[in-house]
Amino acid sequence: MSNCCTDPTEPIKLDPRELVQEQQKYGNLLRDLFTGDPEKVILRQLQGSNRYLTELAALNAYHQSVRFAAIDRLNKDSIGILERIIEKEPQSETGLYAAKKLDQLNS
């Protein structure tokens, strides 16, 4: 067998430095959540989150500021999420904010 292809039965080799970096990142996140302001930690994590997590935060986040920040990050691909928020909470601050964002995206 040639060396051109990877063997799926072979375990993935991790660089120990990458493992240590991920452990530190995870440890720092937990430390911040337990000792800091969880709202600020969540806002910071939201900045690097993917589309799915951003949409989830826009729909269900506990903190209003996190929901607003998530709604701000949504784009035309997430119009359905904005419509769900407006339908679910038409007269709330979040629903009105989502309606404003939807108008921005449509114009």
Buried (B, 14 or more C-beta within 10 A) or exposed (E): EEEEEEEEEEEEEEEEEEEEEEEEEEEEEEEBEEEEEBBEBBBEBBEEBEEEEBBBBBBEBEBEEBBBBBBEBBEEEBBEBBEBBBEEBEEEEBBBBBBEBBEEBEE
